[in-house]
Amino acid sequence: MDLHVHTCLSPCADNSMTPPAIAARAAAAGLAAIAVCDHNTGGNVPAVQTAGRRHGVEVLAGMEVTSAEEVHLLALFADACALGSFESEVAGHMTGTNDPRYFGDQILADENGEPTGLEERLLLGACDLSVGDLVERIHGLGGLVVASHVDKEAFSLIGQLGFVPPELALDAIELSPHSPSDMEFRRYGLPILRSSDAHFLEDIGGSHSCLRAERATFVELAGALRGTGGGALVDC
Amino acid sequence: MRLKELVDSLGLRVLCGDEHLDREVTGGYVSDLMSDVIAHAEEGYLWVTLQTHANTAAVAAMKDLSGVVLIGGRQPEKDTLDKARARGVALLGSGLPAFELVGRLYSLGVRGRHGDAEGA
């Protein structure tokens, strides 16, 4: 599974990242599941889920949220409804309007790839909620929290805050495709995921994690990360 | 130069750590990336930042910095204050933006490392 894929709704992602194109590429890459994680929005998740069903790819409802410290966290939810509640909470803590000339287009699209609108909020901004606040809110909605690309300097929990705060109840940490080894990250005692953080179609599945489970679903993933049974993370 | 002189000259608010104001300030560093501060700040330095997270206090203690100045009137989170008190970190506040504050610190004689970019 590749649990960090952007769509054309993220201003920094390629406009070719439409819902059907993502689903087709994920299927071609042999992925059983992906998570759609656009910056501070879940607007394209339902469309990718519909497209995913046509290709037999499970699509988890996610968002890459930016904390007040400018730390990126992946919030993964059981369904688009819980994600919608979280998005509403986050939107109330963000300001600014996107200027596509500087940041890129924020395209809402349907399951056939047709544009349905443009998101006007500044999705590349940060909300004014701390990482601790966000973790509580995500868990309150039954979601999972993964610290994004902790091996990178920019916008990562370790880059911004120096180390993983021990009291922070993360469910996992994510390594970017650039990280050669997970050795130095094992000391945090958290499950380690690898994902593509794809901003272009060809990147989808380029880095991924492997789950041994009956089915590649949110429930099995949650069981694997929380150690409560169901699935288990295994070496790929 | 002692921390107290800088507090008085620049009208810094002492958020906690009154008892540490006799500390000698050996230099200064400004950064909002804590990994960068861990890599480059040195013992006794005064750190100028906008990060109010509790890890700010932890990093300052770990690097044995002389103090931290939160800029732009930012308020520390409660657990940041708790951690700063517990670890003996002087936490200060300024209403100035970082650029202006650092300029004033420099004119008072606080210096940073020149690094590899000297003369570049």
Interface residues (C-beta under 8 A of the other chain):
Chain A: E69 E70 S130 V131 G132 E153 I158 G159 Q160 L161 G162 F163 P165
Chain B: D32 L33 M34 S35 D36 V37 I38 Q51 H53 A54 N55 A58 V59 E77 D79
